[in-house]
Amino acid sequence: MRVRAIIGVLAALGFAAGMTMRASADESRIRVGAIDAYLTVPPGVERPPVALLIAGSGSTDHDGNGPQARPATLKKLSDQLVARGIATLRYDKRGAGGWKPQFGRPEDFRFKDYVDDAAALVGYLRNSAKFTHVALVGHSEGGLVAILTARRLPIDCLVLLATAARKQGDLLKAQLEKKLPPDVFAPMAKAIDAIMAGQIVDPMPPGLAIPPAMQPSMASAFNEDPVEPLQKIDAPTLIVGGGRDSQVARLDFVALSTANSLAKTLWLPDMNHVLNDVTDEADDLAAYRQSDRPLDPTLIAQVTDFILAGEVATPKQPSERIP
């Protein structure tokens, strides 16, 4: 969970079937309950596979943009997959573009509501009967949502991009510890631990603004562990990590790979958290504001091949382990 997106984890659930309206030649805007989504289908391909793209933390929209960072990660990924014959469905997370009354009260949000949304969209795709198979592609926190969704209902394949292997509360503490002096970090870590334990912290330490009413919601996100559910997933899985990711460490990549020994793995030394190749810290920061910057080409090729391979029913084999 990104530090600057901490308050973006909000919402409550409400969905039903919705209407579809044409937005462009190959892209349709759909609504499943209160969730706005965009279905993009490659022209001239009958019953392609489809990838549900699940965004990372915060009030992130269907393009992968938030209030502060606008790398358009999901839009660029969608464009590349569609160009290679794979349909995509990407959607606005709860809170993106403004709060809807259908979401209920923010303080009633629990992390499972994100999973409810993803499961409803998988159901929409399956019920349409327009696609050969459904892939879940989760980026960052979206990888955790994808893992929990894959535990709830059958999916055909799972792709985890820059996904943490730790509870989000523990990940947040690790991110803060790298940035802050010990005397500033210590009270923040204590407050996060208390919230994870179900306590209400008031007042919060300076620099960590989580209102008391929102702390149970945040606790539901902070305490989800990706490793245990990933161990129980038998769908073909691809785990991708980057060597210049400033938010998720290589140890997370290794831990996820260990949790699912049959998963395929891809380590890209120059790739950052928003899936661009970067050269240094300044270049990494700049990439979060560059919506036209291309994604790592090896990532695109490998994710494409992995999703397309789902059309062929073959037994899973242990992947080559990356040292």
Rosetta blueprint (number, residue, H / E / L):
1 M L
2 R L
3 V H
4 R H
5 A H
6 I H
7 I H
8 G H
9 V L
10 L L
11 A L
12 A L
13 L L
14 G L
15 F L
16 A L
17 A L
18 G L
19 M L
20 T E
21 M E
22 R E
23 A L
24 S L
25 A L
26 D L
27 E E
28 S E
29 R E
30 I E
31 R E
32 V E
33 G L
34 A L
35 I E
36 D E
37 A E
38 Y E
39 L E
40 T E
41 V L
42 P L
43 P L
44 G L
45 V L
46 E L
47 R L
48 P L
49 P L
50 V E
51 A E
52 L E
53 L E
54 I E
55 A L
56 G L
57 S L
58 G L
59 S L
60 T L
61 D L
62 H L
63 D L
64 G L
65 N L
66 G L
67 P L
68 Q L
69 A L
70 R L
71 P L
72 A L
73 T H
74 L H
75 K H
76 K H
77 L H
78 S H
79 D H
80 Q H
81 L H
82 V H
83 A H
84 R L
85 G L
86 I L
87 A E
88 T E
89 L E
90 R E
91 Y E
92 D L
93 K L
94 R L
95 G L
96 A L
97 G L
98 G L
99 W L
100 K L
101 P H
102 Q H
103 F H
104 G L
105 R L
106 P H
107 E H
108 D H
109 F L
110 R L
111 F L
112 K H
113 D H
114 Y H
115 V H
116 D H
117 D H
118 A H
119 A H
120 A H
121 L H
122 V H
123 G H
124 Y H
125 L H
126 R H
127 N H
128 S H
129 A L
130 K L
131 F L
132 T L
133 H L
134 V E
135 A E
136 L E
137 V E
138 G E
139 H E
140 S L
141 E H
142 G H
143 G H
144 L H
145 V H
146 A H
147 I H
148 L H
149 T H
150 A H
151 R H
152 R H
153 L L
154 P L
155 I L
156 D L
157 C E
158 L E
159 V E
160 L E
161 L E
162 A L
163 T L
164 A L
165 A L
166 R L
167 K L
168 Q H
169 G H
170 D H
171 L H
172 L H
173 K H
174 A H
175 Q H
176 L H
177 E H
178 K H
179 K H
180 L L
181 P L
182 P H
183 D H
184 V H
185 F H
186 A H
187 P H
188 M H
189 A H
190 K H
191 A H
192 I H
193 D H
194 A H
195 I H
196 M H
197 A L
198 G L
199 Q L
200 I L
201 V L
202 D L
203 P L
204 M L
205 P L
206 P L
207 G L
208 L L
209 A L
210 I L
211 P L
212 P H
213 A H
214 M H
215 Q H
216 P H
217 S H
218 M H
219 A H
220 S H
221 A H
222 F H
223 N L
224 E L
225 D L
226 P L
227 V H
228 E H
229 P H
230 L H
231 Q H
232 K L
233 I L
234 D L
235 A L
236 P L
237 T E
238 L E
239 I E
240 V E
241 G E
242 G E
243 G L
244 R L
245 D L
246 S L
247 Q L
248 V L
249 A L
250 R H
251 L H
252 D H
253 F H
254 V H
255 A H
256 L H
257 S H
258 T H
259 A H
260 N L
261 S L
262 L L
263 A L
264 K E
265 T E
266 L E
267 W E
268 L E
269 P L
270 D L
271 M E
272 N L
273 H L
274 V L
275 L L
276 N L
277 D E
278 V L
279 T L
280 D L
281 E H
282 A H
283 D H
284 D H
285 L H
286 A H
287 A H
288 Y L
289 R L
290 Q L
291 S L
292 D L
293 R L
294 P L
295 L L
296 D L
297 P H
298 T H
299 L H
300 I H
301 A H
302 Q H
303 V H
304 T H
305 D H
306 F H
307 I H
308 L H
309 A H
310 G L
311 E L
312 V L
313 A L
314 T L
315 P L
316 K L
317 Q L
318 P L
319 S L
320 E L
321 R L
322 I L
323 P L
